[in-house]
Amino acid sequence: MEEVNGKNVLAVPFPAQGHVKPLMKLCHKIAKHGIKVTFVNLESINQKITAAGKTSDEDEDEDEDEDGVDNIELVTLPDDDDGETRGHDAIDVLKMAVKLRATMPESLKGLIERINKASTPDSKISCVIADVAVGWILETATELGAEPLLFMPASAAPLALITHIPDLLEQGFLRPDGSVKGDSIIISDDIPVWGKDELPWCIPNSTEAQKLFFESWKELENPTTKWILTNNFYDVESSACNFIPNLLPIGPLLEDNASKSSVNSYNFHADDVSCLSWLDSKPPGSVVYVSFGSSAVFSQQQLDELAVGLEMSGRAFLWVVRPDIANGKRAEFSDGFAERVGELGKIVEWAPQEKVLSHRSVACFLSHCGWNSTLEGLSNGVPFLCWPYFGDQFHNQNYICDKWEIGLRIDPDENGIRLGHEIKNKVDMLFGNDNLKGNALKLKEMSAASVNEGGDSYKNFHKFIDHLRNNVDR
């Protein structure tokens, strides 16, 4: 770790697993360069992280690199929330965002003022990095004399789309509520098409919520920030990146690029590392890894169909089944399911995903196509079976299947259910398609090249570090 130089960066994620963890990975990289980071979480999120860390079965290697840990200070803000907005669907997320907007600026202002009052002139907050979902806090940063920067944990494509919103409205492709007049939106031949229900602000069955989400995305049209740091790399999204002149791709942010102990502690669920020894017992390229991230929920009927499909495939599978995955409740499997699949199947509540995806036995990733999972899969050369749930995940699926050609869609029936036969058939198709694996391995090489010395993301990150050291005025 480099010598601490007095700079102090404040980082504020949106309170969700897919936002907190990538920002922490970025902050750990910053801290390793001798820059202090103050990382802000809501009290409820900190409690989840603490509980997951205490119950994790993972044994840490005493010799593991801890560079940068001492440079990260963890602080919390009160939730000011009655707990009613802690659900999984888009409307609950929106409710939480609205409440945060009403309460966080004032509490964050108080936090920064307390830190600055207790600091030497050289260690006051000099820069605030805000997740795009809480980008409005940058007004507070500017008011208190800190440089405002945005962090985008998702792909660059939604930001590229946002730059076109005024034209899309003027030309009649979008309505004022964000809905599409035709069947799709296209902004470039090199960026996959957005279907009418695939826009990042689309919320089925709630016009009011969709309009509010649309308005929040529109606020990013002209952000007053020098850079938008993004967890992607130029070669994988060059066209989208080119639409945003102040974009700085610095990804993929992976655990290989940061201290594993620090990053793993930012899970909301405890890793069940028993799955790693189970994977050790399986032949190379034989296992279907199934995980839908931290938020997706399903009906019991849909989970039953997935169980049927996995069993019918006859393939070994590792399935992450969170305790709340059945619409907030525990999933219940049919009598005899566990006995029938035996050692062919392994079910855990949470898995150390990057270690799983890098394991030699994993053949494919049945995924919700969240951006973090997408990057982790392609960075390990793993092809996908796509099952998006919400927001940008549908467009990530279009990248995976249409642009990069490293995966297949699992299609729903007319009732929105993905049937067991469809799941089984797509598993068979993927295992029989060498082109998907070949394309995935090419992306793995591109991903590694971007973050290695001399790569685009490597150079962008060090450009950012040099800026923090030399050009941020207090």
TORLUM-484144 format. One line per 10 residues: number of its first residue (from 0); their letters; for each residue x, y, z of C-alpha. Coordinates in nm, 3 decimals, decimal comma. Layout:
BEGIN
NUM> a> X Y Z | ...
This chain:
BEGIN
0> meevngknvl> 0,000 0,000 0,000 | 0,125 0,347 -0,084 | 0,175 0,612 0,182 | -0,141 0,797 0,286 | -0,144 1,142 0,129 | -0,423 1,315 0,322 | -0,693 1,306 0,058 | -1,033 1,187 0,183 | -1,295 1,052 -0,056 | -1,654 0,993 0,057
10> avpfpaqghv> -1,843 0,715 -0,125 | -2,220 0,669 -0,111 | -2,388 0,364 -0,271 | -2,756 0,301 -0,326 | -2,860 0,055 -0,050 | -2,873 -0,264 -0,257 | -2,624 -0,550 -0,294 | -2,561 -0,484 -0,663 | -2,469 -0,123 -0,585 | -2,285 -0,151 -0,253
20> kplmklchki> -2,037 -0,422 -0,347 | -1,897 -0,282 -0,675 | -1,852 0,061 -0,517 | -1,667 -0,100 -0,227 | -1,441 -0,278 -0,478 | -1,363 0,058 -0,636 | -1,301 0,216 -0,297 | -1,061 -0,057 -0,196 | -0,861 0,003 -0,514 | -0,854 0,375 -0,433
30> akhgikvtfv> -0,742 0,308 -0,075 | -0,453 0,092 -0,193 | -0,309 0,405 -0,355 | -0,280 0,588 -0,023 | -0,609 0,778 -0,042 | -0,844 0,761 0,254 | -1,202 0,654 0,180 | -1,506 0,711 0,398 | -1,771 0,460 0,293 | -2,132 0,540 0,384
40> nlesinqkit> -2,409 0,285 0,438 | -2,753 0,298 0,590 | -2,767 0,140 0,937 | -2,990 -0,143 0,813 | -2,747 -0,230 0,534 | -2,453 -0,227 0,774 | -2,644 -0,467 0,999 | -2,697 -0,708 0,709 | -2,330 -0,697 0,615 | -2,218 -0,747 0,975
50> aagktsdede> -2,453 -1,042 1,023 | -2,339 -1,205 0,699 | -1,975 -1,163 0,799 | -2,031 -1,321 1,139 | -2,213 -1,625 1,001 | -1,990 -1,690 0,701 | -1,815 -2,025 0,706 | -1,524 -1,892 0,505 | -1,181 -1,916 0,667 | -0,959 -1,624 0,578
60> dedededgvd> -0,600 -1,686 0,481 | -0,381 -1,511 0,739 | -0,136 -1,418 0,465 | -0,403 -1,263 0,243 | -0,323 -0,915 0,117 | -0,494 -0,654 0,334 | -0,351 -0,350 0,157 | -0,587 -0,056 0,178 | -0,813 -0,184 0,458 | -0,677 0,067 0,710
70> nielvtlpdd> -0,755 0,348 0,468 | -1,128 0,274 0,458 | -1,352 0,408 0,733 | -1,705 0,269 0,750 | -1,980 0,503 0,868 | -2,359 0,479 0,875 | -2,658 0,703 0,830 | -3,000 0,645 0,990 | -3,260 0,480 0,769 | -3,552 0,706 0,862
80> ddgetrghda> -3,759 0,421 0,727 | -4,036 0,209 0,878 | -3,914 -0,101 0,694 | -4,210 -0,113 0,458 | -3,994 -0,036 0,153 | -3,750 -0,325 0,194 | -3,924 -0,551 -0,058 | -3,791 -0,677 -0,388 | -4,014 -0,542 -0,661 | -3,956 -0,224 -0,857
90> idvlkmavkl> -4,225 -0,028 -0,678 | -4,064 -0,098 -0,339 | -3,729 0,013 -0,479 | -3,892 0,333 -0,599 | -4,052 0,397 -0,261 | -3,716 0,354 -0,093 | -3,549 0,591 -0,342 | -3,816 0,855 -0,276 | -3,765 0,829 0,101 | -3,389 0,845 0,065
100> ratmpeslkg> -3,417 1,158 -0,142 | -3,622 1,323 0,129 | -3,393 1,231 0,419 | -3,038 1,154 0,300 | -2,916 1,499 0,186 | -2,959 1,655 0,530 | -2,811 1,362 0,722 | -2,522 1,337 0,474 | -2,456 1,709 0,507 | -2,435 1,669 0,882
110> lierinkast> -2,197 1,375 0,846 | -1,960 1,561 0,614 | -1,963 1,869 0,839 | -1,877 1,652 1,143 | -1,593 1,480 0,954 | -1,452 1,810 0,831 | -1,476 1,970 1,174 | -1,279 1,682 1,329 | -1,021 1,672 1,048 | -0,705 1,859 0,973
120> pdskiscvia> -0,721 2,094 0,673 | -0,550 1,827 0,461 | -0,787 1,544 0,556 | -1,129 1,699 0,499 | -1,366 1,542 0,246 | -1,225 1,647 -0,091 | -1,439 1,435 -0,325 | -1,777 1,262 -0,308 | -1,844 0,959 -0,529 | -2,218 0,897 -0,553
130> dvavgwilet> -2,393 0,597 -0,703 | -2,606 0,718 -0,994 | -2,920 0,610 -0,808 | -2,843 0,867 -0,538 | -2,680 1,118 -0,771 | -2,882 1,403 -0,622 | -2,651 1,404 -0,317 | -2,385 1,564 -0,537 | -2,561 1,896 -0,477 | -2,470 1,854 -0,112
140> atelgaepll> -2,111 1,768 -0,205 | -2,077 2,081 -0,418 | -2,234 2,295 -0,147 | -1,970 2,174 0,100 | -1,677 2,226 -0,135 | -1,613 1,864 -0,236 | -1,570 1,757 -0,596 | -1,877 1,561 -0,718 | -1,829 1,237 -0,915 | -2,079 0,974 -1,027
150> fmpasaapla> -2,036 0,596 -1,017 | -2,236 0,378 -1,257 | -2,247 0,015 -1,137 | -2,444 -0,091 -1,446 | -2,347 -0,087 -1,812 | -2,291 0,229 -2,015 | -2,586 0,155 -2,244 | -2,855 0,311 -2,019 | -2,649 0,630 -1,999 | -2,614 0,632 -2,377
160> lithipdlle> -2,991 0,594 -2,403 | -3,044 0,883 -2,163 | -2,844 1,116 -2,387 | -3,104 1,049 -2,657 | -3,415 1,107 -2,446 | -3,474 1,467 -2,567 | -3,453 1,357 -2,933 | -3,666 1,046 -2,870 | -3,936 1,262 -2,708 | -3,922 1,524 -2,981
170> qgflrpdgsv> -3,939 1,266 -3,259 | -4,227 1,085 -3,093 | -4,055 0,755 -3,016 | -4,110 0,809 -2,642 | -4,413 0,941 -2,458 | -4,377 1,184 -2,165 | -4,425 0,897 -1,919 | -4,131 0,705 -2,071 | -4,337 0,448 -2,258 | -4,248 0,352 -2,615
180> kgdsiiisdd> -4,488 0,432 -2,901 | -4,357 0,154 -3,125 | -4,212 -0,187 -3,053 | -3,852 -0,090 -2,983 | -3,588 0,180 -2,947 | -3,257 0,181 -3,130 | -2,989 0,449 -3,095 | -2,700 0,280 -3,277 | -2,644 -0,020 -3,501 | -2,369 -0,129 -3,260
190> ipvwgkdelp> -2,586 -0,121 -2,947 | -2,855 -0,387 -2,905 | -3,216 -0,278 -2,950 | -3,434 -0,204 -2,646 | -3,773 -0,372 -2,670 | -4,070 -0,165 -2,558 | -4,071 -0,340 -2,219 | -3,692 -0,350 -2,182 | -3,609 0,013 -2,107 | -3,431 0,064 -1,773
200> wcipnsteaq> -3,727 0,255 -1,628 | -4,001 0,015 -1,744 | -4,225 -0,114 -1,465 | -4,508 -0,348 -1,568 | -4,857 -0,263 -1,443 | -4,762 0,070 -1,286 | -4,774 0,374 -1,513 | -4,721 0,611 -1,220 | -4,411 0,428 -1,096 | -4,272 0,406 -1,449
210> klffeswkel> -4,310 0,780 -1,496 | -4,130 0,850 -1,168 | -3,846 0,615 -1,263 | -3,827 0,781 -1,603 | -3,797 1,124 -1,443 | -3,517 1,001 -1,217 | -3,324 0,864 -1,516 | -3,373 1,189 -1,706 | -3,192 1,376 -1,430 | -2,872 1,211 -1,551
220> enpttkwilt> -2,893 1,381 -1,891 | -2,653 1,659 -1,794 | -2,473 1,562 -1,473 | -2,256 1,837 -1,327 | -1,956 1,612 -1,276 | -1,615 1,587 -1,436 | -1,640 1,210 -1,477 | -1,884 0,926 -1,456 | -1,686 0,624 -1,339 | -1,829 0,303 -1,485
230> nnfydvessa> -1,788 -0,064 -1,399 | -1,730 -0,170 -1,758 | -1,447 -0,169 -2,011 | -1,426 0,012 -2,340 | -1,382 -0,281 -2,576 | -1,701 -0,451 -2,462 | -1,919 -0,137 -2,491 | -1,727 0,100 -2,715 | -2,031 0,239 -2,897 | -2,219 0,319 -2,577
240> cnfipnllpi> -1,909 0,472 -2,419 | -1,856 0,697 -2,720 | -2,193 0,866 -2,661 | -2,081 0,996 -2,319 | -1,775 1,224 -2,335 | -1,716 1,233 -1,958 | -1,738 0,855 -1,913 | -1,438 0,683 -1,756 | -1,458 0,301 -1,784 | -1,249 0,144 -1,506
250> gpllednask> -1,385 -0,211 -1,492 | -1,446 -0,485 -1,460 | -1,420 -0,443 -1,083 | -1,346 -0,796 -0,968 | -1,224 -0,954 -0,649 | -0,897 -1,038 -0,821 | -0,835 -0,663 -0,836 | -0,897 -0,605 -0,466 | -0,844 -0,764 -0,126 | -1,086 -1,054 -0,107
260> ssvnsynfha> -1,147 -1,027 0,266 | -1,250 -0,662 0,246 | -1,480 -0,715 -0,051 | -1,634 -1,041 0,070 | -1,735 -0,866 0,392 | -1,974 -0,656 0,185 | -2,210 -0,940 0,101 | -2,564 -0,912 0,234 | -2,568 -1,293 0,272 | -2,313 -1,535 0,415
270> ddvsclswld> -2,119 -1,740 0,160 | -2,167 -2,115 0,179 | -1,820 -2,225 0,076 | -1,912 -2,595 0,097 | -2,013 -2,557 -0,267 | -1,646 -2,517 -0,364 | -1,547 -2,861 -0,240 | -1,860 -2,998 -0,409 | -1,745 -2,838 -0,735 | -1,404 -2,999 -0,686
280> skppgsvvyv> -1,574 -3,338 -0,713 | -1,724 -3,266 -1,055 | -1,560 -3,310 -1,397 | -1,440 -3,001 -1,587 | -1,712 -2,813 -1,773 | -1,999 -3,019 -1,631 | -2,192 -2,795 -1,388 | -2,479 -2,553 -1,447 | -2,448 -2,266 -1,199 | -2,786 -2,105 -1,120
290> sfgssavfsq> -2,814 -1,773 -0,940 | -3,056 -1,481 -0,972 | -2,873 -1,228 -0,757 | -2,989 -1,064 -0,438 | -3,333 -0,931 -0,534 | -3,519 -1,149 -0,786 | -3,817 -1,340 -0,650 | -4,042 -1,600 -0,814 | -4,369 -1,780 -0,763 | -4,352 -2,130 -0,621
300> qqldelavgl> -4,490 -2,253 -0,954 | -4,196 -2,102 -1,139 | -3,944 -2,246 -0,895 | -4,105 -2,587 -0,939 | -4,062 -2,561 -1,316 | -3,696 -2,466 -1,274 | -3,642 -2,766 -1,048 | -3,807 -2,989 -1,309 | -3,593 -2,848 -1,587 | -3,268 -2,894 -1,396
310> emsgraflwv> -3,361 -3,248 -1,304 | -3,465 -3,332 -1,661 | -3,136 -3,200 -1,798 | -2,943 -3,470 -1,619 | -2,660 -3,221 -1,564 | -2,493 -3,140 -1,237 | -2,615 -2,808 -1,099 | -2,527 -2,563 -0,822 | -2,836 -2,358 -0,739 | -2,841 -2,049 -0,516
320> vrpdiangkr> -3,181 -2,041 -0,343 | -3,208 -1,744 -0,108 | -3,440 -1,785 0,193 | -3,673 -1,519 0,048 | -3,670 -1,626 -0,317 | -4,030 -1,754 -0,323 | -4,196 -1,413 -0,321 | -4,034 -1,332 0,013 | -4,061 -1,684 0,156 | -3,857 -2,002 0,151
330> aefsdgfaer> -3,891 -2,221 -0,155 | -4,050 -2,563 -0,109 | -3,946 -2,843 -0,340 | -4,154 -3,145 -0,434 | -4,125 -3,461 -0,229 | -3,830 -3,667 -0,338 | -3,659 -3,395 -0,543 | -3,345 -3,387 -0,329 | -3,325 -3,766 -0,323 | -3,372 -3,798 -0,698
340> vgelgkivew> -3,098 -3,552 -0,791 | -2,868 -3,671 -0,511 | -2,506 -3,564 -0,555 | -2,591 -3,430 -0,899 | -2,740 -3,118 -0,740 | -2,622 -2,878 -0,471 | -2,846 -2,606 -0,324 | -2,704 -2,323 -0,114 | -2,849 -1,998 0,019 | -2,556 -1,791 -0,111
350> apqekvlshr> -2,233 -1,866 -0,294 | -1,893 -1,700 -0,340 | -1,986 -1,626 -0,698 | -1,655 -1,518 -0,848 | -1,484 -1,826 -0,706 | -1,764 -2,042 -0,843 | -1,748 -1,888 -1,190 | -1,371 -1,932 -1,205 | -1,396 -2,299 -1,109 | -1,296 -2,547 -1,379
360> svacflshcg> -1,613 -2,757 -1,334 | -1,858 -2,475 -1,417 | -1,988 -2,498 -1,774 | -2,249 -2,220 -1,782 | -2,425 -1,956 -1,578 | -2,807 -1,952 -1,559 | -2,842 -1,589 -1,458 | -3,077 -1,294 -1,411 | -2,822 -1,094 -1,616 | -2,754 -0,828 -1,357
370> wnstleglsn> -2,453 -0,626 -1,469 | -2,223 -0,745 -1,190 | -2,307 -1,107 -1,267 | -2,271 -1,040 -1,639 | -1,920 -0,900 -1,594 | -1,820 -1,178 -1,356 | -1,937 -1,443 -1,601 | -1,775 -1,300 -1,912 | -1,453 -1,224 -1,721 | -1,428 -1,594 -1,644
380> gvpflcwpyf> -1,516 -1,711 -1,995 | -1,848 -1,866 -1,889 | -2,142 -1,873 -2,135 | -2,492 -1,778 -2,016 | -2,847 -1,900 -1,999 | -3,044 -1,576 -1,964 | -3,343 -1,521 -1,737 | -3,374 -1,144 -1,673 | -3,597 -1,016 -1,398 | -3,594 -0,636 -1,384
390> gdqfhnqnyi> -3,468 -0,311 -1,537 | -3,143 -0,315 -1,734 | -3,117 -0,694 -1,706 | -3,325 -0,731 -2,024 | -3,084 -0,520 -2,225 | -2,788 -0,703 -2,073 | -2,951 -1,019 -2,207 | -2,956 -0,860 -2,553 | -2,583 -0,788 -2,522 | -2,516 -1,147 -2,414
400> cdkweiglri> -2,725 -1,318 -2,680 | -2,722 -1,078 -2,976 | -2,409 -0,862 -2,954 | -2,150 -1,083 -2,788 | -2,311 -1,421 -2,876 | -2,213 -1,587 -2,550 | -2,554 -1,704 -2,432 | -2,909 -1,822 -2,500 | -3,244 -1,691 -2,383 | -3,475 -1,906 -2,171
410> dpdengirlg> -3,811 -1,797 -2,309 | -4,135 -1,772 -2,108 | -4,462 -1,919 -2,231 | -4,775 -1,715 -2,299 | -4,840 -1,697 -1,923 | -4,493 -1,569 -1,842 | -4,374 -1,902 -1,701 | -4,046 -2,062 -1,809 | -4,137 -2,428 -1,833 | -3,921 -2,722 -1,738
420> heiknkvdml> -3,898 -2,847 -2,097 | -3,777 -2,506 -2,219 | -3,511 -2,493 -1,946 | -3,393 -2,846 -2,021 | -3,379 -2,780 -2,395 | -3,175 -2,462 -2,356 | -2,931 -2,638 -2,125 | -2,885 -2,907 -2,390 | -2,841 -2,648 -2,665 | -2,575 -2,460 -2,472
430> fgndnlkgna> -2,374 -2,770 -2,391 | -2,379 -2,857 -2,761 | -2,268 -2,513 -2,884 | -1,891 -2,469 -2,892 | -1,920 -2,124 -3,049 | -2,073 -1,977 -2,734 | -1,782 -2,102 -2,524 | -1,530 -1,980 -2,779 | -1,680 -1,632 -2,785 | -1,689 -1,627 -2,405
440> lklkemsaas> -1,319 -1,712 -2,386 | -1,240 -1,424 -2,623 | -1,426 -1,183 -2,395 | -1,237 -1,325 -2,098 | -0,911 -1,230 -2,269 | -1,042 -0,881 -2,351 | -1,155 -0,832 -1,992 | -0,817 -0,929 -1,849 | -0,634 -0,709 -2,099 | -0,839 -0,405 -1,998
450> vneggdsykn> -0,740 -0,417 -1,630 | -0,382 -0,536 -1,676 | -0,102 -0,282 -1,699 | -0,135 -0,084 -2,022 | -0,503 -0,171 -2,071 | -0,772 0,094 -2,115 | -0,933 0,045 -1,774 | -0,593 0,032 -1,606 | -0,492 0,363 -1,763 | -0,830 0,524 -1,688
460> fhkfidhlrn> -0,813 0,424 -1,323 | -0,463 0,561 -1,279 | -0,569 0,881 -1,455 | -0,843 0,910 -1,193 | -0,602 0,840 -0,906 | -0,361 1,106 -1,034 | -0,650 1,351 -1,045 | -0,748 1,274 -0,685 | -0,392 1,324 -0,569 | -0,306 1,638 -0,756
470> nvdr> -0,609 1,827 -0,881 | -0,885 1,814 -0,620 | -0,902 2,143 -0,433 | -1,069 2,174 -0,097
